[in-house]
Amino acid sequence: MKGKKSELTGHLDIIIIDNQDDEEGKITEKREVLIHGDPEGLKSLARLLIHLAEMNQETMHNLPVGAREHFHLRPNIELSKSSFEVIVGRLDAKGTGSFYPRYISKD
């Protein structure tokens, strides 16, 4: 996360858990991503996301056409030791604006 590490402050913990829903006797297995932080940590994550959203990928000379800007959040560096590594990034590609093929939009 070159250039952004020092801007993530506070405490952030991002984990994945396995969970179940029980609706009228039908159990559904699911995975959930939990993002927890203290106020400072959550605000610093919010600033990072806003920075990412407002970036003009078209003017980034080191980003090839078709690529998407992103940042790595790593355990014991930007995140807590108990966190999973997380990549936050743009969905739209530089030059084309296209989304990656596995993306399925919400209804």
Buried (B, 14 or more C-beta within 10 A) or exposed (E): BEEBEEEBBEBBBBBEEEEEEEEEEEEEEEEEEEBEBEEEBBEBBEBBEEEBEEBEBEEEEEBEEEBBBEBBBBBEEBBBEEBEEBEBEBEBBBEEEEBEEEEEEEE
